[in-house]
Amino acid sequence: MDDINSGILLILGLSVIGGMLGALAFQKIRFPQVVGYIVIGFIIGESGFDIIGNKHAEALQMFNYFALGVIGFLVGGELKIEAFKKYGRQFTAILLGEGVMAFFLVGALSYLVIYLVAKDFRVALAGAVVFGAIASATDPASTVDVLWEYRAQGVMTTAIIAIVALDDALAMTLYGIGKASAQLLTGGHGSIGHELIGVSRELLGAIGVGGMAALLLIGFLRWIRHPERGVALAVGMIMMVIGVAVWWRMDVILAGMTLGFVMTNLASYRSEPIFKLLRGFSIPIYVLFFVLVGARLGFSRMTWWIWMLVLVYVIGRSVGKMLGSYWGASISRSPRNVRRYLGMSLFAQGGVAVGLSIVAAQNLKNIMITPDVSLGDAIVFAVTGTTMIVQLVGPAMVKAAVRLAGEAGRNITEDDMMDMLHVRDAASMSPHMLKESDSLRSALMLFRDNDMFIYPVIDRAGHLTGMVSLEALKSVLLDRDTWEWLLVADVMDSVPARITPDQTLAAAEQQMSECRLDQLPVVAADNTKTPVGIIDRRMIKVKLQSELIRRRSEEEPHG
Amino acid sequence: MSNDMSHNSDAAGQVDFAPLFQSGILSRDNVLVAERVSKNEILQRLIDSLAGSPMIKSKEELQEGIFHREQLMSTGIGMEIGIPHVRIGSVKDVILAAALVRQGVDEYESLDSKPVKLIFMIVARKDQHDQHLKLLAQISRRLKEDAFRRCLIDSADGDEFYSLLTEGRGNGHG
């Protein structure tokens, strides 16, 4: 037992470090990092050096559930109810378009391949329905990971997140119907009604458990001030939700998503720092999850016609997703970028598809295509093969889509903007200057007639000698007779730091923090004695807010 | 508080005012009395006196600061009062020096063009912005009281001048 445990820890460490190195290598050749994780997994897994074998995969099953729960929680946290209110009709049309079109195209093409091999239209139809259903799912984890990596933001990004979050539910519903049809068609004991009840229990149960857990968590968070402790509470709640979902055979990722969705929409203020902290903490979980996805891909027992199935599945699914989402986006009058590029972001396939294929292997193992390969086996092999291809291609396509739609690099935080903007963008340049020999009265008049809280002070040579702030004058405001004989030189503060217009706002903020000041004089870059402006924290804040509003308004769809 | 009510005088002519300064901020060593001196001379004597205090670490900075301020504008605020003042880095805490010039300093260029007889030199640390301004306002406000100002000008000697400033007690010669 010790052997297995220490072995697993070793493998977990190897996977995380290997995955990170793989991601770095793939980033060098401009591939999304998730591809690097999967390739490393593939190399050390079943189809490569077999360092991670079946016994490890089984032992790590609980970790996979945990990863899915955390990923679901974070994806749910991205779904704002306002987006659904605003774009609900578009999302529904695109979801149905891409899901149903992929279902029919993959169904039709796989019917042909299976019929060619099995020569039995019922078996072919049964296989077609199940393949079609699985094809409608999209992997939220790797898709959203790429969106985060490239800091995508915009109407198409919102649509992608909403659709990858929802189409697993669509896939499971279609699968339920498909599996029951397959069993009915092939003389088994399935019933569509029975299947639908089962699927409803899986989906609605997951939503119910996630929702209730979210309400509980929001209640607990009222008593907790530190976001770090909130994260601990959230992780504990995610684990409990996963435990209940696995126990009652509900959809783990949907339960996690509901937890995140309810949290972000009912208690956005309290949950925002938790999502932020958890996102940082989730990186090793992501890495490990995808390395393990890669490690589980097995190809040793695949025959030529299964590769044919893989080929038609990938082509049918890709074309179906692209055409279907174009059609759905067109009839719902979605913006042009959504119509053109959304479909190519929906290629990734992961947890749900693989999970459904494993369930199918159990349920459909008695339906034989050839004497030694059942429909269940064919589904597992084909979905494994297609997963490898689309997981390598899918993330790159997501990257291309957000680039083409112009939504990459838009999801920037205030910290990012502080690094991008310069002092000259926010500072008040060429402000009024006070001379050190000016009377206090003239300084007070300047404050009265302008909206600045601070002015630079210059000497006779025009060199910066200090700054006067309204704050510094408050102790003499009531002594009017001092206004005549006190000078600006008497009330000015010295200048412990100065900044030039081409330095970043982050540098200005840092200088202010170091000197415990709320403002800094801006001096000419070529002569630091000559004041050219003034900057304070209020100006920086106003600039950041107006820049954020500007960027947001540019993201609004223009039709 | 009216001028008349701000002090008492007893039968022996002793006067009793509210003190102008807390003891400690002004020491007896930094109180001078002179008959007739030039502006530069009395400023320099006050600087020299303050420079002897362990509170002042750089006489040069003090001297430069005081004369630079006078160049910008005279610190003669009228009513025979001058308040040369400066904030510098090389002082430990607020410190004062005071001078009584009986004949007045004619060339002080005060706001009302009258000779300056009472001079208070204030030196504060750069970050003692608030204390510095409060002390300036406090001096100008208290010395608007004619009786107190007259008593100060009429002090018999340095001891009485010092006693009036720090304890509010004097002999009431005026």
Interface residues (C-beta under 8 A of the other chain):
Chain A: E436 S437 S439 A472 S475 V476 D479 D481 T482 E484 W485 L486 L487 A489 D490 V491 D493 S494
Chain B: R69 L72 M73 T75 I77 G78 H85 L111 K126 H129 D130 H132 L133 K134 L136 A137 S140 R141
